């Protein structure tokens, strides 16, 4: 009887416990950590600065050489 219970525990209980354990860990880690949020915020700011720089450069090129976009398309 004890052998049957041991086998049942190894075949049914242990895998079920492992699956539920990993599901719980996955749910806990589903969101962003504080470091990830900080890095994402820094990346967003950097992207906005680059976008502003590109817009400024395009405005300068439009003012100084209006046909620069046509050269880029070829």
C-alpha positions in Angstrom: 0.0 0.0 0.0 2.8 2.4 0.8 4.5 1.6 -2.5 1.3 2.6 -4.3 1.0 5.8 -2.4 4.6 6.6 -3.1 4.2 6.0 -6.8 1.0 8.0 -6.8 2.7 10.9 -5.1 5.6 10.8 -7.6 3.4 10.5 -10.7 0.5 12.8 -9.8 1.3 15.0 -6.8 4.9 16.0 -7.6 4.3 17.1 -11.2 1.2 19.0 -10.3 3.0 20.8 -7.5 5.9 21.7 -9.8 3.5 23.1 -12.5 1.6 25.2 -10.0 4.8 26.4 -8.4 6.1 27.6 -11.8 2.7 29.2 -12.7 2.9 31.1 -9.4 6.4 32.3 -10.0 5.5 33.3 -13.6 2.6 35.4 -12.3 4.9 37.1 -9.8 7.4 38.0 -12.5 4.8 39.0 -15.1 5.2 42.7 -14.5 8.3 44.9 -14.9 10.7 45.2 -12.1 11.7 48.7 -10.8 15.0 48.5 -12.7 13.2 47.6 -15.9 10.7 50.4 -15.5 13.6 52.9 -14.9 15.5 51.6 -18.0 12.3 51.8 -20.1 11.8 55.4 -18.9 15.4 56.3 -19.8 15.0 54.7 -23.3 11.8 56.6 -23.9 13.5 59.9 -23.0 16.4 59.1 -25.2 14.1 58.2 -28.1 12.2 61.5 -27.7 15.5 63.5 -27.7 16.6 61.7 -30.8 13.3 62.4 -32.5 13.6 66.1 -31.6 17.1 66.2 -33.0 16.0 64.5 -36.2 13.1 66.9 -36.6 15.5 69.9 -36.1 18.0 68.5 -38.6 15.2 68.0 -41.2 14.0 71.5 -40.6 17.6 72.8 -41.2 17.9 70.7 -44.3 14.5 71.9 -45.6 15.6 75.5 -45.1 19.1 75.2 -46.6 18.5 72.5 -49.3 14.9 72.0 -50.1 15.5 69.0 -52.5 17.4 66.8 -50.0 14.4 64.5 -49.6 14.3 63.8 -53.3 18.0 62.7 -53.2 17.2 60.4 -50.3 14.4 58.6 -52.2 16.7 57.5 -55.1 
